[in-house]
Structures are given as C-alpha cells and as structure tokens.
Amino acid sequence: MEIQITGLSRVTSPKPNRYGDIILAYFDVHVDWLSIQGAAFVKLASGGLTTWEPLGKDDRLPQRSMKMCGAVRREVAQAALPLFEAMGGKV
C-alpha cells in the first residue's frame, strides 16, 4: 500500500474528548488511488495512534464520510507520525 501525506496542520491546543481521545492534527493523505482531505491524527485514550476519517456534511447526524479498516487507519497514522514530529508535535 502506498501512503503519501500531502499536508498536515497541528492542533494548537489539543484537548481530550469525552472518551479521552485527543485530535493532535488534521491532514490530507493519498492512499493508493484514494485522496482524503481533512483526516484527523488521533492519540487514543489507550495510548495508541489512529486516523479518523473526515466527517460528512450532514449536520443532523455527524457520520464519517467513508470508512477505513483498522489496519489501514493504523498504517496511515504511522505515516503521518514523522511529519507531525518534524513539525514539533509530541505524542
């Protein structure tokens, strides 16, 4: 699988959500033939790293615009990690 991070913006004051997960950055990524804009780089309350897909535009019920399987989420997060750290981010 080819993963290319094409942009990343750190969250300046990350705060945990009600489950303890923290969005550290938003980024754009190209995975094989799919481009995703606005994915979230997330530190889970369990200590792991993951990717959350962007939310859809339906204000009535926020849902992910698409779904990646868990293995792909983790690989994309690992691809975003070096860029996040290069920009001064700490996990």
N, C-alpha and C positions, 0 to 999 in steps of 0.2 A: 504494500500500500504506500503510495506517495503522498506525503503530507507537507504542505508549504504554508507557513504562517505569513500572511501578506500585510498585516498591520496589527498593532496592539496598543491599547490605551489603558494605563493603570488607573484603578480607582484610588482617588487621593485619600479618602478616609473610610476604608472598608469597615463595615460593621456586620456582625452576625445576624442572620435572620432568626426567626423563632425556633428553628431547629438547630441553630449553632453553626450553620454553613455560612461561609464568607465569600462573596464575589470579590476577587482580587483585581481582575482586569476584564476588559471586553476586547475581543479580537476578531479578525477576519482570517479565514483559512480556506485553502483549496485542498480537497481530499479526492485523489484520483480525478474523477470527472465532475465533481460537485464543488461549487463555491458556496461558502456560508459567510454571511456578514452579521456581525453582532453577537457572536457566541460568547459565553461567559467562561472565564477561567476561575474555578472554584476550589477553595480548600474546604473539605468536608469536616464536620464536627468530629468524625472518626480519625481525622488526621490525613486522610488520603486526598489526592487531587483528582478532579474530574472536569468535564466540559458540560455546560448546559447549552442546549440549542436555543436560538432566539425565540422569543415569544411571538405568537401570531398577532395580528392586528385587531382581533375581535375583543372589544372592551367588556363584553358581557361575561365572558368566561376565559381568563387567560390560559392559553394552552401553548405548548411548544409547536413551532411552525413545522417541525419534522422531528423524527426520532432516529438517533444513532444507537446501535447496540453498545453494551457496556464496554466491550473490548476496544471498540473504535473510540469511544469517549476518552478512555484512559490513554490511548496512543496519541490522540490529538492533544490532550493535556500535557503529556510528556514532551511533545513537540513545541508547545508554547512556553514551557518552563524556562529554557535557556534564554529566550528573548525577554521574558519577564524579569529574570535575574539580571540580565545585561542592562536593563533599564533601571536597576536599583531596587527591584522588588525583593522582598523577603517572604519566604513561605513559613 
